[in-house]
């Protein structure tokens, strides 16, 4: 409503069915802006094309502003700061606009960010993301791999092959922390249990193939039966604590 899309005829159901579903393949694997894709699929005869685009851009701004790294994760990032033997990789299936936003979120935890991106020749590069007020360029970096920058999603072997080439890593052990889409809005077919299980199996198989390392998985899935907000928040934070303890135990 704040963005103006509701007045343009975009209901919640239409958002998922008419805007997200038909644009996800392109939006998640190219640098085509999400707002541009949305505007192309909005029919509002009473609005000009420029006004539709502006409203779509406002929506994306609000969407990203609401997408923050919960402070409860900070303790994990702090604990890993001095461990030279650990590399943090944030891997995401996302839209083009998300890369800079995620970089700013990570920079707020006093890390710098190296985004993996494919250039015109197909070479995978590490691009330091400059963030105002962020960590110094000499600081250790969190690697950021977005499907929009790598041209493939996390279920595809190509995604992880490009991560391996760009990161220049050959780890002995990998711990994957992911919900594999299970915590998405229930109106989104992405959260269908069968799809989640298939996505998890494909993702882990692709990681194993690319790195040839032992892979452990922490499926970060919240209980849909918990409807009380306070109880859900408590369960969520308990999972974060469990993940942190598991990571620290793996280090030892």
C-alpha positions in Angstrom: 0.0 0.0 0.0 2.8 2.4 0.8 4.5 1.8 -2.5 1.2 2.5 -4.4 1.1 -1.0 -6.0 -2.1 -1.8 -4.2 -3.9 1.1 -5.9 -2.4 -0.2 -9.2 -4.4 -3.4 -8.7 -1.6 -5.6 -7.2 -3.2 -7.6 -4.4 -1.1 -10.0 -2.3 -2.3 -13.0 -4.3 -1.7 -11.3 -7.6 1.8 -10.3 -6.4 2.8 -14.0 -6.0 0.9 -15.4 -9.0 1.3 -12.6 -11.6 4.5 -10.8 -10.6 6.9 -13.2 -8.8 6.1 -16.5 -10.5 6.5 -15.4 -14.2 9.5 -13.2 -13.6 11.6 -15.4 -11.1 13.6 -17.3 -13.7 14.9 -14.1 -15.3 15.0 -12.0 -12.2 17.0 -14.5 -10.2 19.6 -15.3 -12.9 20.2 -12.0 -14.7 21.0 -8.5 -13.6 17.7 -7.2 -14.9 16.3 -5.1 -12.0 13.4 -6.6 -10.1 11.5 -3.3 -10.3 11.8 -3.4 -14.1 10.4 -6.9 -14.3 7.5 -6.1 -12.0 6.5 -3.0 -14.0 6.4 -5.0 -17.1 3.7 -7.3 -15.6 1.5 -4.6 -14.0 -1.6 -3.6 -16.0 -2.9 -0.3 -14.7 -4.6 1.7 -17.5 -5.2 4.7 -15.2 -1.4 5.1 -14.6 1.4 6.0 -17.0 4.2 3.5 -17.6 6.6 5.9 -15.7 4.3 6.0 -12.7 4.0 2.2 -12.6 7.8 1.9 -12.7 8.2 4.5 -9.9 5.8 2.5 -7.7 7.6 -0.7 -8.5 10.9 0.9 -7.5 9.3 2.1 -4.3 8.1 -1.4 -3.5 11.5 -2.9 -4.0 13.0 -0.2 -1.7 10.5 -1.1 1.0 11.1 -4.8 0.4 14.8 -4.5 0.8 14.5 -2.1 3.9 12.5 -4.9 5.5 15.1 -7.5 4.6 17.7 -7.2 7.4 20.2 -9.5 9.1 18.8 -10.1 12.6 21.2 -8.8 15.2 21.1 -12.3 16.9 23.5 -13.5 14.2 26.2 -11.0 15.1 27.7 -13.3 17.8 28.5 -15.9 15.1 30.2 -13.3 12.8 32.2 -11.9 15.8 33.3 -15.4 16.8 34.6 -16.1 13.3 36.4 -12.8 12.8 39.8 -14.0 14.0 39.6 -17.5 12.5 41.7 -17.4 9.4 40.8 -21.1 8.6 37.1 -20.3 8.1 35.5 -18.6 5.1 32.0 -17.2 5.4 30.0 -17.4 2.2 26.5 -15.9 1.9 24.9 -17.6 -1.0 21.4 -16.5 -2.1 18.9 -16.9 -4.9 18.0 -13.2 -5.3 17.3 -10.3 -7.5 20.0 -7.9 -8.9 19.2 -5.1 -6.4 19.9 -7.4 -3.5 23.7 -7.6 -3.9 24.5 -4.0 -2.7 21.8 -4.2 0.0 23.2 -7.5 1.5 26.7 -6.0 1.3 25.5 -3.0 3.4 23.9 -5.4 5.9 27.1 -7.3 6.3 29.2 -4.1 6.5 27.1 -3.1 9.4 28.6 -6.0 11.3 32.1 -4.6 10.5 33.0 -7.0 7.7 33.9 -6.1 4.1 32.2 -7.9 1.3 33.6 -9.5 -1.9 30.8 -10.2 -4.3 31.4 -13.0 -6.9 30.4 -11.9 -10.4 30.7 -13.3 -13.9 32.2 -10.9 -16.4 31.5 -10.7 -20.2 34.0 -13.5 -20.9 32.5 -15.9 -18.4 35.3 -15.4 -15.8 34.3 -15.3 -12.2 35.7 -12.3 -10.3 35.7 -11.2 -6.7 34.5 -7.6 -6.6 35.0 -5.7 -3.3 31.7 -3.9 -2.6 32.4 -0.3 -1.4 30.0 0.5 1.4 30.0 4.0 3.1 31.0 3.6 6.7 31.7 -0.1 6.3 34.8 -2.1 7.2 38.2 -1.2 5.8 39.3 -2.8 2.5 42.1 -4.5 4.4 39.6 -6.4 6.6 38.7 -10.0 6.0 35.8 -10.4 3.6 32.6 -12.3 3.6 32.0 -13.8 0.2 28.7 -13.0 -1.4 27.3 -15.2 -4.2 24.0 -14.2 -5.7 22.2 -16.1 -8.4 21.6 -12.8 -10.3 25.3 -12.2 -10.4 26.4 -15.8 -11.3 23.7 -16.6 -13.8 22.3 -19.7 -12.1 20.5 -20.6 -8.9 21.8 -22.7 -6.0 20.3 -25.9 -7.1 22.3 -25.8 -10.3 25.9 -27.3 -10.4 26.9 -24.2 -12.5 26.2 -21.9 -9.5 28.7 -23.8 -7.2 31.2 -24.4 -10.0 31.4 -20.6 -10.4 31.5 -20.1 -6.7 34.5 -22.5 -6.5 36.3 -20.8 -9.3 35.6 -17.3 -8.0 36.4 -18.0 -4.4 39.5 -20.0 -5.2 38.8 -22.3 -2.2 39.3 -26.0 -1.6 37.7 -26.5 1.8 37.9 -29.8 3.7 34.6 -29.3 5.4 31.5 -27.3 4.5 28.6 -26.5 6.8 25.5 -25.3 5.0 22.9 -23.3 6.9 19.8 -22.8 4.8 16.0 -23.1 5.0 15.9 -24.2 1.3 12.7 -22.1 0.9 10.8 -23.8 3.7 10.2 -20.5 5.6 8.9 -18.6 2.6 5.3 -17.2 2.5 2.9 -20.0 2.2 1.2 -18.3 -0.8 4.5 -18.8 -2.6 4.8 -22.3 -4.3 8.5 -22.1 -3.3 7.5 -23.2 0.2 5.8 -26.4 -0.9 7.4 -29.3 1.2 8.1 -31.4 -1.9 9.8 -28.5 -3.6 11.8 -27.8 -0.5 13.1 -31.4 -0.2 14.0 -31.5 -3.9 15.8 -28.1 -3.7 17.8 -29.3 -0.6 18.9 -32.5 -2.3 19.8 -30.7 -5.5 21.7 -28.0 -3.7 23.8 -30.3 -1.5 24.6 -32.6 -4.4 25.8 -29.6 -6.5 28.0 -28.4 -3.6 29.5 -31.9 -3.2 30.2 -32.1 -6.9 31.9 -28.7 -7.1 34.0 -28.9 -4.0 34.6 -32.6 -3.3 34.5 -31.8 0.4 32.5 -33.3 3.3 29.2 -31.4 3.7 27.1 -31.1 6.8 23.7 -29.4 6.6 21.7 -27.5 9.2 18.2 -27.1 7.7 17.0 -23.9 9.4 13.3 -24.6 9.3 10.7 -23.0 11.6 7.7 -24.9 12.8 4.6 -23.7 10.9 2.4 -24.9 13.7 3.7 -22.2 16.0 1.5 -19.2 15.5 2.2 -17.2 18.6 4.7 -14.4 17.7 6.6 -14.5 20.9 6.9 -18.3 20.8 8.0 -18.2 17.2 10.7 -15.6 17.9 11.9 -17.7 20.8 12.1 -20.8 18.6 13.9 -18.9 15.9 16.5 -17.5 18.3 17.0 -21.0 19.8 17.9 -22.2 16.3 20.4 -19.4 15.8 22.0 -20.3 19.1 22.1 -24.0 18.0 23.7 -23.1 14.7 26.3 -20.9 16.4 27.2 -23.7 18.8 27.5 -26.1 15.9 29.7 -23.9 13.9 32.0 -23.3 16.9 32.0 -27.0 17.7 33.1 -27.7 14.1 35.9 -25.3 14.4 37.2 -27.2 17.4 
